Amino acid sequence: MQTGKNNQDRIDQIMESLEGIQSAMPRPFLYTRISVRMERNRKDPWVRSWNFISRPAVSMTIVASLMIMNLYIVFQRSAEQSDLKDEPTANVTNDYELQYVSYYSINDDQP
């Protein structure tokens, strides 16, 4: 039972120490200083542009447009690659195509 009495004495000491406590008071003109700093940041063009870009609708529009442009480029290149797959074989056949050259037809005028 001794520990129960010690605990009660300790609780009483803590409660007595809390009797003189007052609520915290801010420094004078705290609200004015905070509002001035917030207003100063609103006038900065970088902060204003970041606030505009960070809106969900604007950021999602930017991301969607980048994705669409990226997909367009990928499909455009794949279409070009498929066109190029057929083209080299045509160039090779044109380069190595057998041409009939008659050496006798050059001098047709002579008997």
Z-matrix of the N, CA and C atoms (Angstrom, degrees):
N
C 1 1.436
C 2 1.513 1 112.04
N 3 1.277 2 114.82 1 -16.04
C 4 1.463 3 119.35 2 -179.83
C 5 1.523 4 109.81 3 -62.95
N 6 1.333 5 118.05 4 -39.71
C 7 1.458 6 120.82 5 -178.25
C 8 1.518 7 111.02 6 -66.85
N 9 1.337 8 117.93 7 -33.01
C 10 1.459 9 120.78 8 177.56
C 11 1.515 10 110.95 9 -65.86
N 12 1.335 11 117.63 10 -38.44
C 13 1.470 12 121.09 11 178.74
C 14 1.510 13 110.31 12 -69.60
N 15 1.356 14 117.07 13 -39.24
C 16 1.471 15 120.71 14 178.44
C 17 1.520 16 110.47 15 -64.42
N 18 1.311 17 116.15 16 -39.63
C 19 1.465 18 119.28 17 178.48
C 20 1.525 19 111.22 18 -64.96
N 21 1.327 20 117.04 19 -40.59
C 22 1.453 21 120.05 20 -179.89
C 23 1.525 22 110.70 21 -66.74
N 24 1.330 23 116.99 22 -39.12
C 25 1.472 24 120.64 23 177.33
C 26 1.531 25 110.50 24 -63.70
N 27 1.300 26 116.07 25 -40.64
C 28 1.477 27 120.35 26 179.55
C 29 1.530 28 110.02 27 -65.44
N 30 1.305 29 117.96 28 -42.06
C 31 1.470 30 121.85 29 178.37
C 32 1.520 31 110.08 30 -63.24
N 33 1.319 32 117.07 31 -41.23
C 34 1.477 33 120.63 32 178.37
C 35 1.525 34 111.21 33 -63.51
N 36 1.322 35 118.34 34 -39.54
C 37 1.472 36 121.72 35 178.15
C 38 1.526 37 110.47 36 -63.32
N 39 1.313 38 116.21 37 -42.62
C 40 1.471 39 119.95 38 -179.43
C 41 1.515 40 110.22 39 -65.12
N 42 1.318 41 118.00 40 -43.86
C 43 1.463 42 121.41 41 -179.44
C 44 1.533 43 111.65 42 -65.07
N 45 1.330 44 117.69 43 -36.61
C 46 1.465 45 120.87 44 177.81
C 47 1.521 46 110.89 45 -68.52
N 48 1.321 47 117.66 46 -33.50
C 49 1.467 48 119.76 47 179.65
C 50 1.529 49 111.30 48 -70.76
N 51 1.313 50 117.17 49 -22.68
C 52 1.463 51 120.76 50 -179.67
C 53 1.526 52 113.17 51 -84.25
N 54 1.363 53 118.40 52 -7.68
C 55 1.462 54 121.02 53 -175.79
C 56 1.528 55 112.96 54 -65.26
N 57 1.296 56 119.98 55 -35.19
C 58 1.464 57 121.90 56 -175.02
C 59 1.526 58 114.02 57 -90.37
N 60 1.312 59 117.98 58 5.64
C 61 1.463 60 120.87 59 -176.44
C 62 1.515 61 109.82 60 -76.81
N 63 1.353 62 114.58 61 135.91
C 64 1.462 63 121.56 62 175.46
C 65 1.518 64 108.63 63 -115.81
N 66 1.323 65 115.80 64 163.29
C 67 1.467 66 118.93 65 179.00
C 68 1.524 67 109.59 66 -70.01
N 69 1.306 68 115.95 67 150.38
C 70 1.462 69 121.49 68 -178.55
C 71 1.518 70 110.16 69 -70.73
N 72 1.310 71 116.92 70 139.16
C 73 1.465 72 122.56 71 179.42
C 74 1.526 73 108.60 72 -113.08
N 75 1.327 74 117.84 73 129.72
C 76 1.468 75 119.44 74 178.67
C 77 1.521 76 110.84 75 -73.29
N 78 1.328 77 114.73 76 161.92
C 79 1.458 78 119.27 77 176.62
C 80 1.521 79 109.02 78 -65.18
N 81 1.299 80 118.42 79 156.12
C 82 1.473 81 120.39 80 -178.95
C 83 1.536 82 111.23 81 -61.31
N 84 1.319 83 116.25 82 144.81
C 85 1.465 84 125.25 83 176.64
C 86 1.528 85 113.02 84 61.76
N 87 1.335 86 117.41 85 29.39
C 88 1.456 87 121.03 86 179.01
C 89 1.528 88 110.92 87 -62.87
N 90 1.305 89 116.93 88 -46.87
C 91 1.470 90 120.73 89 -179.16
C 92 1.525 91 110.84 90 -62.20
N 93 1.314 92 117.55 91 -39.05
C 94 1.472 93 121.12 92 179.55
C 95 1.525 94 110.67 93 -64.34
N 96 1.324 95 117.12 94 -43.65
C 97 1.467 96 120.01 95 179.93
C 98 1.528 97 111.36 96 -65.42
N 99 1.309 98 117.40 97 -39.97
C 100 1.470 99 120.60 98 178.91
C 101 1.520 100 110.66 99 -65.22
N 102 1.323 101 116.61 100 -44.09
C 103 1.469 102 119.11 101 -179.06
C 104 1.529 103 111.63 102 -66.49
N 105 1.340 104 118.49 103 -35.37
C 106 1.468 105 120.80 104 177.16
C 107 1.523 106 110.68 105 -64.19
N 108 1.313 107 118.57 106 -42.26
C 109 1.465 108 121.23 107 178.93
C 110 1.523 109 111.44 108 -66.00
N 111 1.310 110 116.24 109 -39.68
C 112 1.465 111 118.86 110 178.34
C 113 1.519 112 110.59 111 -66.63
N 114 1.306 113 118.06 112 -39.07
C 115 1.464 114 121.56 113 179.52
C 116 1.528 115 110.99 114 -68.77
N 117 1.312 116 117.48 115 -35.65
C 118 1.459 117 121.58 116 178.69
C 119 1.532 118 109.90 117 -63.47
N 120 1.327 119 117.51 118 -39.76
C 121 1.459 120 121.07 119 179.29
C 122 1.520 121 111.67 120 -69.51
N 123 1.309 122 118.54 121 -30.08
C 124 1.461 123 120.74 122 179.75
C 125 1.514 124 111.95 123 -68.83
N 126 1.321 125 118.24 124 -27.40
C 127 1.461 126 121.37 125 -177.88
C 128 1.525 127 112.34 126 -82.94
N 129 1.301 128 118.62 127 -18.19
C 130 1.457 129 122.11 128 -179.34
C 131 1.533 130 109.17 129 -68.55
N 132 1.355 131 118.20 130 126.24
C 133 1.476 132 119.59 131 -177.01
C 134 1.527 133 113.02 132 -64.19
N 135 1.323 134 118.21 133 -32.74
C 136 1.460 135 119.58 134 179.13
C 137 1.521 136 111.08 135 -67.52
N 138 1.310 137 116.11 136 -39.63
C 139 1.466 138 119.58 137 179.00
C 140 1.520 139 109.87 138 -67.92
N 141 1.322 140 116.90 139 -40.71
C 142 1.463 141 120.26 140 178.99
C 143 1.524 142 110.93 141 -63.89
N 144 1.344 143 117.03 142 -42.11
C 145 1.461 144 119.06 143 179.76
C 146 1.528 145 110.43 144 -67.81
N 147 1.325 146 117.61 145 -39.06
C 148 1.462 147 119.95 146 178.42
C 149 1.529 148 110.37 147 -65.70
N 150 1.321 149 116.77 148 -38.96
C 151 1.467 150 119.49 149 177.75
C 152 1.525 151 110.96 150 -63.24
N 153 1.321 152 117.11 151 -36.41
C 154 1.460 153 120.32 152 178.34
C 155 1.524 154 111.26 153 -69.05
N 156 1.325 155 116.69 154 -44.94
C 157 1.460 156 121.16 155 -177.68
C 158 1.531 157 111.31 156 -69.14
N 159 1.316 158 117.25 157 -31.60
C 160 1.462 159 119.94 158 -176.37
C 161 1.523 160 113.46 159 -78.38
N 162 1.307 161 118.08 160 -3.12
C 163 1.465 162 119.80 161 174.73
C 164 1.526 163 108.68 162 -65.77
N 165 1.320 164 117.10 163 140.09
C 166 1.467 165 119.62 164 -176.16
C 167 1.526 166 113.83 165 -59.00
N 168 1.326 167 117.80 166 -40.53
C 169 1.466 168 119.49 167 -178.25
C 170 1.528 169 111.03 168 -65.72
N 171 1.313 170 117.19 169 -41.36
C 172 1.467 171 121.22 170 -178.82
C 173 1.521 172 110.01 171 -69.85
N 174 1.318 173 117.57 172 -45.02
C 175 1.471 174 119.69 173 -178.01
C 176 1.530 175 111.11 174 -66.12
N 177 1.326 176 117.83 175 -38.84
C 178 1.463 177 119.80 176 178.07
C 179 1.530 178 111.15 177 -67.49
N 180 1.334 179 117.60 178 -35.78
C 181 1.457 180 120.91 179 176.70
C 182 1.528 181 111.02 180 -64.68
N 183 1.315 182 117.02 181 -41.75
C 184 1.461 183 121.08 182 178.84
C 185 1.529 184 110.41 183 -64.17
N 186 1.320 185 116.95 184 -45.39
C 187 1.460 186 120.62 185 -179.96
C 188 1.526 187 110.61 186 -63.70
N 189 1.335 188 117.19 187 -42.97
C 190 1.465 189 120.28 188 -179.85
C 191 1.522 190 111.23 189 -64.38
N 192 1.336 191 117.88 190 -41.09
C 193 1.464 192 119.89 191 179.81
C 194 1.528 193 111.12 192 -67.17
N 195 1.323 194 117.81 193 -37.46
C 196 1.463 195 120.05 194 176.32
C 197 1.527 196 111.49 195 -64.78
N 198 1.325 197 116.63 196 -39.25
C 199 1.466 198 119.93 197 178.16
C 200 1.528 199 110.91 198 -65.65
N 201 1.333 200 117.54 199 -41.22
C 202 1.464 201 121.07 200 179.85
C 203 1.526 202 110.28 201 -65.15
N 204 1.332 203 117.23 202 -43.43
C 205 1.471 204 120.17 203 178.09
C 206 1.521 205 110.67 204 -62.84
N 207 1.319 206 116.64 205 -40.59
C 208 1.459 207 120.59 206 179.79
C 209 1.525 208 110.91 207 -64.28
N 210 1.321 209 117.67 208 -44.39
C 211 1.460 210 120.80 209 177.98
C 212 1.526 211 111.54 210 -63.88
N 213 1.325 212 117.32 211 -38.68
C 214 1.461 213 121.19 212 178.12
C 215 1.526 214 110.47 213 -61.08
N 216 1.324 215 116.49 214 -44.81
C 217 1.467 216 120.33 215 -179.75
C 218 1.523 217 110.40 216 -64.78
N 219 1.317 218 117.63 217 -41.57
C 220 1.463 219 120.43 218 -179.35
C 221 1.523 220 110.53 219 -63.69
N 222 1.333 221 117.56 220 -46.85
C 223 1.457 222 119.82 221 -179.73
C 224 1.522 223 111.85 222 -68.65
N 225 1.314 224 118.04 223 -33.08
C 226 1.461 225 121.49 224 177.68
C 227 1.526 226 109.77 225 -65.02
N 228 1.313 227 116.33 226 -44.36
C 229 1.471 228 119.51 227 179.81
C 230 1.520 229 111.84 228 -68.48
N 231 1.316 230 116.79 229 -35.95
C 232 1.462 231 117.62 230 179.00
C 233 1.522 232 110.76 231 -68.38
N 234 1.334 233 117.66 232 -33.55
C 235 1.464 234 120.69 233 176.09
C 236 1.529 235 110.12 234 -67.56
N 237 1.323 236 117.18 235 -40.25
C 238 1.467 237 120.52 236 177.55
C 239 1.525 238 110.53 237 -64.98
N 240 1.320 239 117.13 238 -38.81
C 241 1.456 240 120.67 239 179.86
C 242 1.529 241 110.81 240 -65.48
N 243 1.327 242 117.41 241 -37.99
C 244 1.461 243 118.75 242 179.11
C 245 1.529 244 110.82 243 -69.22
N 246 1.344 245 117.61 244 -33.59
C 247 1.453 246 120.13 245 174.99
C 248 1.521 247 111.17 246 -67.41
N 249 1.309 248 117.51 247 -36.71
C 250 1.458 249 121.20 248 -178.95
C 251 1.525 250 112.14 249 -73.55
N 252 1.318 251 117.79 250 -22.85
C 253 1.464 252 119.58 251 179.00
C 254 1.519 253 111.40 252 -65.93
N 255 1.308 254 117.19 253 -36.52
C 256 1.457 255 120.59 254 179.26
C 257 1.520 256 111.65 255 -80.42
N 258 1.282 257 118.04 256 -30.96
C 259 1.457 258 122.70 257 -173.27
C 260 1.527 259 114.06 258 -66.22
N 261 1.326 260 121.75 259 -43.57
C 262 1.470 261 119.39 260 -178.53
C 263 1.531 262 113.25 261 -61.09
N 264 1.302 263 118.23 262 -36.41
C 265 1.465 264 118.44 263 179.50
C 266 1.520 265 110.60 264 -67.92
N 267 1.322 266 117.20 265 -34.51
C 268 1.456 267 119.67 266 177.38
C 269 1.523 268 110.39 267 -67.55
N 270 1.308 269 117.53 268 -38.62
C 271 1.465 270 120.45 269 178.61
C 272 1.522 271 110.94 270 -66.73
N 273 1.295 272 117.17 271 -39.16
C 274 1.463 273 120.06 272 -179.46
C 275 1.523 274 110.15 273 -66.17
N 276 1.321 275 117.09 274 -43.39
C 277 1.460 276 118.77 275 179.95
C 278 1.521 277 111.41 276 -67.37
N 279 1.316 278 117.06 277 -33.79
C 280 1.470 279 119.17 278 176.86
C 281 1.518 280 111.03 279 -69.36
N 282 1.317 281 117.63 280 -36.63
C 283 1.456 282 120.45 281 -179.29
C 284 1.528 283 112.01 282 -70.85
N 285 1.306 284 118.00 283 -38.25
C 286 1.448 285 121.49 284 -176.11
C 287 1.524 286 113.72 285 -104.40
N 288 1.280 287 115.75 286 17.03
C 289 1.456 288 119.87 287 -179.75
C 290 1.526 289 108.82 288 -66.49
N 291 1.297 290 114.78 289 136.01
C 292 1.461 291 118.60 290 179.54
C 293 1.528 292 109.29 291 -73.57
N 294 1.290 293 113.10 292 125.39
C 295 1.458 294 117.59 293 178.50
C 296 1.534 295 107.75 294 -109.91
N 297 1.271 296 113.36 295 133.65
C 298 1.450 297 118.33 296 179.69
C 299 1.518 298 108.37 297 -86.55
N 300 1.310 299 114.86 298 115.97
C 301 1.458 300 120.83 299 178.33
C 302 1.521 301 106.98 300 -119.73
N 303 1.269 302 113.96 301 122.40
C 304 1.452 303 118.75 302 178.95
C 305 1.522 304 108.61 303 -104.13
N 306 1.294 305 115.09 304 119.07
C 307 1.453 306 119.06 305 178.74
C 308 1.534 307 111.00 306 -74.77
N 309 1.264 308 115.55 307 -18.57
C 310 1.459 309 119.26 308 -179.13
C 311 1.520 310 111.97 309 -81.33
N 312 1.329 311 116.32 310 -23.10
C 313 1.460 312 117.81 311 -177.38
C 314 1.524 313 112.24 312 -78.22
N 315 1.305 314 118.65 313 -10.29
C 316 1.448 315 120.82 314 179.50
C 317 1.536 316 110.70 315 -68.67
N 318 1.302 317 115.96 316 -41.19
C 319 1.439 318 121.33 317 -177.15
C 320 1.526 319 111.16 318 -103.19
N 321 1.305 320 117.67 319 53.17
C 322 1.465 321 121.34 320 -179.90
C 323 1.540 322 112.72 321 -70.68
N 324 1.303 323 116.16 322 -23.01
C 325 1.462 324 119.55 323 -176.84
C 326 1.531 325 112.15 324 -72.09
N 327 1.252 326 118.65 325 -28.01
C 328 1.454 327 120.96 326 -178.02
C 329 1.512 328 111.44 327 -91.09
N 330 1.294 329 115.76 328 143.10
C 331 1.472 330 120.01 329 179.57
C 332 1.484 331 114.15 330 -76.11
